Amino acid sequence: LAILALILASTAFAAPKTEEERDAGFQALQWQPGPIAAEIAGKAILKTPANISFLDEQNSKKFLELTDNIPSDGNFIILDDEEDWWAAFEFDPSGYVKDDDKIDPDALLKELQAGDVESNKERRRLGLAELHTVGWFVAPHYDQATKQLEWGAKLRSGNEDVINYTIRILGRTGVTSATLVSS
């Protein structure tokens, strides 16, 4: 089950090296302050309240670079005004996904940790700090009624811990993912 596999981008980029460069990069992004109704990959409308700002796909890619993440196409970012958390939304047009697979959290965790090796090779190539999957904050589980797969992974970069809480909504034409990034 490769539902949690990391996707590596092949595009090279130069992450800002100083705090001033990073701040200037954030300020240069074309933020769309809420409340707005933002389109996600032509598949969903995300209604943001007044305290949330939205970034389109192009600006989201730049945001990922600025936050030391591997940039990839198809992401849409929201950020709270206090900058305590952010979330990435994306749609994978993989077609119909069956929901009858049994989830083995321990095997999935080992798969994620094994995937850290290749991901960290790419992160080093791009000049980014390594990121390691530590364990589950919330073990993967599937809600049959809502057709949602959820999990929370504990990650570590250097001595900083973060939680990535992900919800995947399985649909007839693909999978919509929402990942919350918080300390």
LUMDONU-560909 format. One record per residue: residue number from 1; residue in one letter; chain; x, z, y of N, C-alpha, C in turn. Coordinates in steps of 0.02 Angstrom, whole numbers, plus 50000, padded with zeros to 5 digits. Layout:
BEGIN
NUM, A, A, X, Z, Y, X, Z, Y, X, Z, Y
...
REM end
This chain:
BEGIN
1, L, A, 50043, 50000, 49941, 50000, 50000, 50000, 50045, 50000, 50061
2, A, A, 50043, 49945, 50097, 50088, 49937, 50155, 50051, 49949, 50220
3, I, A, 49998, 49988, 50219, 49958, 49999, 50278, 49999, 50031, 50334
4, L, A, 50048, 50072, 50316, 50086, 50108, 50366, 50154, 50076, 50379
5, A, A, 50165, 50016, 50356, 50231, 49984, 50363, 50246, 49972, 50437
6, L, A, 50309, 49980, 50454, 50331, 49967, 50522, 50346, 49893, 50529
7, I, A, 50325, 49863, 50585, 50337, 49793, 50598, 50394, 49789, 50647
8, L, A, 50447, 49753, 50629, 50504, 49745, 50672, 50498, 49682, 50713
9, A, A, 50512, 49687, 50777, 50513, 49628, 50820, 50582, 49597, 50818
10, S, A, 50585, 49531, 50818, 50650, 49498, 50816, 50676, 49482, 50886
11, T, A, 50636, 49495, 50936, 50655, 49479, 51004, 50701, 49533, 51031
12, A, A, 50758, 49513, 51059, 50805, 49560, 51088, 50780, 49579, 51158
13, F, A, 50795, 49640, 51179, 50779, 49662, 51246, 50831, 49712, 51268
14, A, A, 50832, 49726, 51331, 50878, 49775, 51359, 50838, 49833, 51387
15, A, A, 50840, 49890, 51353, 50805, 49948, 51377, 50841, 49976, 51438
16, P, A, 50803, 50003, 51486, 50835, 50032, 51545, 50882, 50089, 51525
17, K, A, 50938, 50093, 51558, 50988, 50143, 51540, 50984, 50205, 51583
18, T, A, 50958, 50200, 51644, 50954, 50258, 51688, 50881, 50277, 51700
19, E, A, 50871, 50339, 51721, 50804, 50363, 51737, 50774, 50323, 51795
20, E, A, 50816, 50304, 51843, 50792, 50265, 51900, 50767, 50196, 51877
21, E, A, 50805, 50164, 51832, 50784, 50098, 51806, 50718, 50104, 51768
22, R, A, 50712, 50158, 51729, 50651, 50169, 51690, 50591, 50180, 51737
23, D, A, 50600, 50223, 51788, 50547, 50236, 51837, 50526, 50173, 51872
24, A, A, 50575, 50133, 51893, 50560, 50069, 51927, 50522, 50022, 51880
25, G, A, 50541, 50022, 51817, 50506, 49981, 51768, 50433, 50001, 51759
26, F, A, 50420, 50067, 51756, 50351, 50092, 51751, 50311, 50073, 51813
27, Q, A, 50341, 50080, 51871, 50306, 50064, 51933, 50291, 49990, 51939
28, A, A, 50333, 49948, 51909, 50323, 49875, 51913, 50268, 49849, 51867
29, L, A, 50247, 49890, 51819, 50194, 49869, 51773, 50129, 49861, 51810
30, Q, A, 50088, 49815, 51787, 50023, 49802, 51820, 49969, 49845, 51788
31, W, A, 49968, 49909, 51810, 49920, 49957, 51785, 49850, 49940, 51809
32, Q, A, 49801, 49949, 51765, 49731, 49940, 51782, 49697, 50008, 51776
33, P, A, 49690, 50044, 51833, 49661, 50111, 51830, 49587, 50109, 51811
34, G, A, 49566, 50160, 51773, 49496, 50165, 51754, 49454, 50191, 51811
35, P, A, 49390, 50186, 51805, 49354, 50162, 51746, 49352, 50085, 51744
36, I, A, 49366, 50058, 51686, 49361, 49987, 51674, 49338, 49975, 51603
37, A, A, 49317, 49914, 51589, 49302, 49892, 51521, 49355, 49840, 51504
38, A, A, 49403, 49858, 51461, 49460, 49816, 51446, 49451, 49784, 51377
39, E, A, 49468, 49720, 51372, 49461, 49684, 51309, 49524, 49693, 51267
40, I, A, 49514, 49707, 51203, 49568, 49716, 51155, 49567, 49656, 51107
41, A, A, 49615, 49611, 51116, 49626, 49553, 51071, 49563, 49512, 51058
42, G, A, 49516, 49512, 51104, 49456, 49473, 51096, 49409, 49501, 51042
43, K, A, 49422, 49562, 51018, 49383, 49591, 50964, 49346, 49654, 50983
44, A, A, 49367, 49686, 51037, 49336, 49750, 51056, 49339, 49759, 51131
45, I, A, 49295, 49801, 51156, 49296, 49821, 51227, 49311, 49895, 51228
46, L, A, 49362, 49913, 51266, 49382, 49983, 51273, 49361, 50006, 51343
47, K, A, 49315, 50054, 51347, 49292, 50080, 51411, 49334, 50142, 51428
48, T, A, 49374, 50136, 51482, 49417, 50191, 51501, 49386, 50230, 51559
49, P, A, 49394, 50296, 51558, 49369, 50337, 51613, 49418, 50335, 51673
50, A, A, 49401, 50370, 51726, 49439, 50369, 51788, 49510, 50395, 51780
51, N, A, 49523, 50438, 51733, 49590, 50468, 51726, 49636, 50430, 51677
52, I, A, 49616, 50370, 51657, 49654, 50330, 51609, 49671, 50262, 51639
53, S, A, 49733, 50240, 51630, 49753, 50173, 51653, 49767, 50129, 51593
54, F, A, 49754, 50065, 51601, 49759, 50015, 51547, 49813, 49964, 51564
55, L, A, 49848, 49939, 51512, 49895, 49884, 51520, 49876, 49827, 51473
56, D, A, 49877, 49766, 51500, 49864, 49707, 51458, 49922, 49697, 51409
57, E, A, 49917, 49645, 51368, 49966, 49633, 51315, 50037, 49624, 51343
58, Q, A, 50045, 49583, 51394, 50111, 49569, 51422, 50143, 49633, 51450
59, N, A, 50105, 49672, 51488, 50131, 49734, 51517, 50141, 49788, 51464
60, S, A, 50101, 49786, 51412, 50108, 49834, 51357, 50175, 49824, 51321
61, K, A, 50195, 49762, 51313, 50259, 49747, 51281, 50317, 49777, 51322
62, K, A, 50312, 49770, 51388, 50363, 49799, 51433, 50361, 49876, 51429
63, F, A, 50300, 49904, 51425, 50292, 49976, 51419, 50328, 50002, 51356
64, L, A, 50318, 49966, 51301, 50350, 49986, 51238, 50426, 49986, 51246
65, E, A, 50453, 49937, 51280, 50525, 49935, 51293, 50547, 49997, 51333
66, L, A, 50509, 50012, 51385, 50526, 50068, 51429, 50522, 50135, 51394
67, T, A, 50481, 50140, 51343, 50473, 50203, 51306, 50515, 50204, 51242
68, D, A, 50565, 50159, 51239, 50612, 50156, 51182, 50577, 50142, 51116
69, N, A, 50528, 50099, 51119, 50495, 50075, 51059, 50511, 50002, 51049
70, I, A, 50508, 49978, 50988, 50521, 49908, 50974, 50460, 49869, 50999
71, P, A, 50470, 49824, 51047, 50412, 49787, 51074, 50386, 49736, 51025
72, S, A, 50322, 49727, 51025, 50292, 49675, 50983, 50229, 49649, 51018
73, D, A, 50209, 49590, 50999, 50150, 49559, 51028, 50088, 49594, 51001
74, G, A, 50033, 49587, 51038, 49968, 49610, 51014, 49951, 49682, 51029
75, N, A, 49991, 49716, 51069, 49977, 49785, 51086, 49944, 49790, 51155
76, F, A, 49900, 49839, 51163, 49867, 49855, 51225, 49873, 49930, 51234
77, I, A, 49899, 49952, 51291, 49917, 50022, 51302, 49869, 50055, 51351
78, I, A, 49852, 50118, 51337, 49819, 50161, 51387, 49864, 50222, 51396
79, L, A, 49862, 50250, 51457, 49902, 50308, 51476, 49859, 50354, 51517
80, D, A, 49862, 50420, 51502, 49824, 50466, 51543, 49862, 50479, 51608
81, D, A, 49827, 50496, 51661, 49857, 50504, 51727, 49910, 50560, 51729
82, E, A, 49904, 50608, 51685, 49953, 50662, 51682, 50016, 50642, 51643
83, E, A, 50013, 50585, 51610, 50067, 50558, 51569, 50087, 50605, 51512
84, D, A, 50036, 50641, 51485, 50047, 50686, 51429, 50043, 50648, 51362
85, W, A, 50009, 50592, 51363, 50001, 50553, 51301, 49987, 50480, 51320
86, W, A, 49996, 50437, 51270, 49977, 50367, 51278, 49954, 50342, 51210
87, A, A, 49920, 50286, 51210, 49895, 50258, 51148, 49904, 50182, 51148
88, A, A, 49917, 50155, 51089, 49924, 50083, 51080, 49867, 50059, 51036
89, F, A, 49835, 50005, 51058, 49782, 49973, 51019, 49805, 49903, 50999
90, E, A, 49789, 49883, 50938, 49804, 49815, 50917, 49755, 49793, 50863
91, F, A, 49749, 49727, 50856, 49706, 49699, 50805, 49748, 49655, 50760
92, D, A, 49743, 49665, 50695, 49778, 49624, 50646, 49725, 49580, 50611
93, P, A, 49727, 49513, 50623, 49676, 49469, 50594, 49690, 49453, 50521
94, S, A, 49698, 49505, 50481, 49718, 49497, 50411, 49660, 49479, 50365
95, G, A, 49600, 49474, 50393, 49541, 49460, 50352, 49511, 49524, 50324
96, Y, A, 49466, 49515, 50279, 49431, 49572, 50249, 49481, 49616, 50211
97, V, A, 49476, 49681, 50222, 49519, 49729, 50188, 49475, 49773, 50144
98, K, A, 49490, 49774, 50080, 49452, 49817, 50034, 49467, 49890, 50049
99, D, A, 49417, 49931, 50038, 49426, 50002, 50052, 49421, 50044, 49988
100, D, A, 49438, 50014, 49932, 49432, 50051, 49869, 49499, 50073, 49841
101, D, A, 49554, 50065, 49878, 49619, 50088, 49856, 49622, 50164, 49859
102, K, A, 49654, 50194, 49810, 49666, 50266, 49810, 49727, 50279, 49853
103, I, A, 49723, 50328, 49897, 49779, 50345, 49941, 49819, 50402, 49911
104, D, A, 49883, 50391, 49901, 49929, 50441, 49876, 49974, 50461, 49935
105, P, A, 49958, 50516, 49971, 49996, 50534, 50031, 50071, 50543, 50018
106, D, A, 50089, 50573, 49961, 50160, 50584, 49946, 50197, 50518, 49937
107, A, A, 50168, 50472, 49900, 50199, 50407, 49890, 50203, 50368, 49955
108, L, A, 50151, 50373, 49996, 50150, 50339, 50061, 50203, 50367, 50108
109, L, A, 50213, 50432, 50106, 50264, 50464, 50148, 50333, 50439, 50126
110, K, A, 50345, 50436, 50062, 50410, 50411, 50037, 50421, 50339, 50058
111, E, A, 50367, 50298, 50056, 50372, 50228, 50077, 50389, 50223, 50151
112, L, A, 50357, 50265, 50191, 50372, 50265, 50263, 50445, 50286, 50276
113, Q, A, 50466, 50338, 50242, 50535, 50362, 50251, 50586, 50310, 50228
114, A, A, 50571, 50274, 50175, 50615, 50220, 50153, 50616, 50164, 50204
115, G, A, 50559, 50151, 50236, 50556, 50100, 50288, 50594, 50118, 50351
116, D, A, 50607, 50183, 50360, 50646, 50205, 50418, 50716, 50175, 50418
117, V, A, 50744, 50162, 50359, 50812, 50135, 50354, 50816, 50068, 50389
118, E, A, 50772, 50021, 50371, 50773, 49954, 50403, 50753, 49958, 50476
119, S, A, 50703, 49999, 50491, 50681, 50006, 50560, 50737, 50033, 50604
120, N, A, 50774, 50081, 50578, 50828, 50110, 50618, 50887, 50063, 50626
121, K, A, 50896, 50017, 50579, 50947, 49965, 50589, 50929, 49923, 50650
122, E, A, 50865, 49904, 50655, 50841, 49865, 50712, 50846, 49905, 50776
123, R, A, 50827, 49970, 50773, 50831, 50012, 50832, 50903, 50018, 50857
124, R, A, 50950, 50026, 50811, 51022, 50030, 50831, 51043, 49964, 50862
125, R, A, 51022, 49908, 50833, 51040, 49842, 50859, 51015, 49834, 50931
126, L, A, 50957, 49862, 50945, 50927, 49857, 51011, 50951, 49912, 51059
127, G, A, 50995, 49956, 51034, 51021, 50010, 51076, 50974, 50069, 51083
128, L, A, 50928, 50077, 51036, 50880, 50131, 51038, 50901, 50187, 50990
129, A, A, 50879, 50248, 51005, 50892, 50304, 50961, 50853, 50295, 50895
130, E, A, 50880, 50322, 50842, 50846, 50319, 50777, 50782, 50361, 50779
131, L, A, 50734, 50341, 50738, 50670, 50375, 50732, 50658, 50388, 50658
132, H, A, 50645, 50451, 50641, 50637, 50469, 50570, 50568, 50500, 50558
133, T, A, 50538, 50480, 50503, 50474, 50508, 50482, 50488, 50575, 50447
134, V, A, 50463, 50629, 50476, 50476, 50696, 50451, 50425, 50716, 50398
135, G, A, 50362, 50703, 50411, 50309, 50723, 50365, 50241, 50708, 50396
136, W, A, 50190, 50738, 50365, 50122, 50728, 50389, 50102, 50784, 50436
137, F, A, 50072, 50766, 50492, 50036, 50814, 50534, 49965, 50819, 50507
138, V, A, 49938, 50760, 50490, 49874, 50755, 50456, 49884, 50703, 50401
139, A, A, 49872, 50723, 50338, 49881, 50677, 50282, 49832, 50619, 50286
140, P, A, 49851, 50561, 50261, 49806, 50503, 50262, 49742, 50516, 50224
141, H, A, 49686, 50496, 50254, 49622, 50502, 50221, 49576, 50447, 50247
142, Y, A, 49528, 50429, 50205, 49482, 50374, 50222, 49411, 50401, 50226
143, D, A, 49377, 50383, 50280, 49307, 50402, 50290, 49263, 50342, 50272
144, Q, A, 49231, 50345, 50216, 49190, 50290, 50190, 49133, 50272, 50238
145, A, A, 49105, 50322, 50271, 49047, 50310, 50315, 49067, 50271, 50377
146, T, A, 49125, 50287, 50407, 49145, 50254, 50469, 49194, 50197, 50456
147, K, A, 49216, 50189, 50393, 49265, 50137, 50375, 49331, 50146, 50413
148, Q, A, 49350, 50210, 50422, 49412, 50225, 50459, 49463, 50259, 50414
149, L, A, 49524, 50235, 50418, 49581, 50266, 50385, 49618, 50303, 50440
150, E, A, 49633, 50367, 50428, 49666, 50408, 50479, 49726, 50444, 50450
151, W, A, 49777, 50455, 50493, 49834, 50496, 50474, 49872, 50515, 50537
152, G, A, 49909, 50569, 50532, 49953, 50590, 50587, 50023, 50600, 50558
153, A, A, 50071, 50562, 50583, 50140, 50568, 50559, 50182, 50607, 50609
154, K, A, 50223, 50653, 50582, 50272, 50688, 50624, 50335, 50647, 50623
155, L, A, 50360, 50630, 50682, 50420, 50590, 50689, 50472, 50628, 50729
156, R, A, 50536, 50613, 50718, 50590, 50646, 50755, 50639, 50593, 50779
157, S, A, 50658, 50598, 50842, 50711, 50557, 50871, 50759, 50605, 50905
158, G, A, 50820, 50609, 50877, 50867, 50659, 50902, 50839, 50728, 50888
159, N, A, 50830, 50768, 50940, 50800, 50834, 50931, 50730, 50838, 50960
160, E, A, 50699, 50780, 50973, 50631, 50776, 50999, 50582, 50758, 50944
161, D, A, 50530, 50798, 50938, 50477, 50785, 50889, 50416, 50756, 50925
162, V, A, 50385, 50707, 50893, 50323, 50678, 50919, 50274, 50670, 50861
163, I, A, 50212, 50663, 50879, 50159, 50650, 50830, 50130, 50582, 50847
164, N, A, 50124, 50539, 50798, 50088, 50476, 50804, 50025, 50483, 50761
165, Y, A, 49968, 50488, 50795, 49904, 50494, 50759, 49871, 50426, 50759
166, T, A, 49859, 50399, 50701, 49833, 50331, 50695, 49765, 50329, 50662
167, I, A, 49721, 50288, 50690, 49657, 50272, 50659, 49655, 50197, 50649
168, R, A, 49639, 50176, 50589, 49630, 50105, 50575, 49558, 50094, 50554
169, I, A, 49526, 50047, 50588, 49457, 50030, 50574, 49457, 49965, 50535
170, L, A, 49433, 49968, 50473, 49433, 49909, 50430, 49371, 49868, 50444
171, G, A, 49381, 49804, 50456, 49324, 49760, 50472, 49323, 49699, 50428
172, R, A, 49276, 49655, 50441, 49269, 49595, 50401, 49322, 49543, 50416
173, T, A, 49349, 49544, 50477, 49399, 49493, 50495, 49469, 49521, 50504
174, G, A, 49477, 49586, 50496, 49544, 49616, 50503, 49540, 49691, 50516
175, V, A, 49594, 49718, 50542, 49601, 49790, 50552, 49617, 49803, 50625
176, T, A, 49579, 49848, 50656, 49594, 49871, 50724, 49629, 49938, 50717
177, S, A, 49686, 49944, 50751, 49725, 50007, 50749, 49727, 50038, 50818
178, A, A, 49722, 50104, 50818, 49732, 50143, 50879, 49782, 50199, 50860
179, T, A, 49838, 50201, 50896, 49889, 50252, 50882, 49900, 50293, 50945
180, L, A, 49888, 50358, 50939, 49899, 50406, 50992, 49970, 50433, 50986
181, V, A, 50008, 50433, 51041, 50076, 50459, 51042, 50077, 50520, 51088
182, S, A, 50098, 50577, 51060, 50097, 50639, 51097, 50150, 50686, 51069
183, S, A, 50167, 50737, 51109, 50215, 50786, 51084, 50179, 50837, 51045
REM end
